[in-house]
Amino acid sequence: LTYLSFYPAIYVPPIVLAVRGRLRDATTTALGILIASVACYLVFAVFPVQGPRYFGPPEGVPDGPMRRLTLLILESGSSRGAAFPSAHMALMTAQAALALRFQPKVGVLLTLGALGVGLGAVYGGFHYSVDMAAGAVVGGLSAWVALRLDRAGPTGA
């Protein structure tokens, strides 16, 4: 379930900021997500590795309704080979870091969600732990870059 929390976690925080009239914070949040996405997909293009889900579930992984739903979603629209770094973890980490800055209560929830995504992805056999660790680094750096660009202002000065 936490692995699937990724989807609303991408869109809801910047939309909430925009609806509240905090367009600059919403834009910075969207920029952090964009930077993380581009970084992950550039790595995927150069190093197209596959996660463990393509080799069958690791021993001991339970096969329940949430795992089947997640597999259905991934098989319907995920890129094959998009495992390292984990874009799920990169986006969740960037979103959590930016939410901690702009929406602290939401940030705490997203931080817990990011931990759940990381644990759920490894436990469910969707990613290796190194995929999640690298994704967390990419996400943290992406949030940092977005905040630095925001502080530079519209002229980049």
C-alpha positions, 0 to 999 in steps of 0.5 A: 500500500505504501508503494502505491502512495507514491502516485497521490504524493506526486500531485497533491502537495503542489496542487494544495500549495497552488490552491492556497495561493502559494504559487512560488512554493508550488512551482519550486515543489514541481521543479524539484519533482521534475529535476528528480524525474529527469535525473532518474530517466537520464540514468535509465537511458545510460544504464538500463538495469532491471529490478527483481520483479522481472525475475520472479518474486524473491523467496518469501515475498507474499503474494497478496492483493496489494502486490497484485494491484501494484504489479498490474499498475507497473505492468500497464505503464512502467518502463522496463529496465527503470530500476536504478535509481528508483524514481519512486524513491527519488520523487518521494524523497524530493517531495518529502524534503520540499514539503518539510520546507513548505508544508511541515505537517504534510512533510512528516506524512510524506517522509513516513510515506517515503520510508514505506515506499522504500521498505515496500519496494524492497520487501515486495520484490520490486527493487533492490535496496541499492535502487532505493538508496540511490533514489533517496540521494537523487531526491534529496539532491533534487530538492536541494537544487530546486530550493537553491534555484528558488532562492536565486530568484527569477533573474538567476542572480 
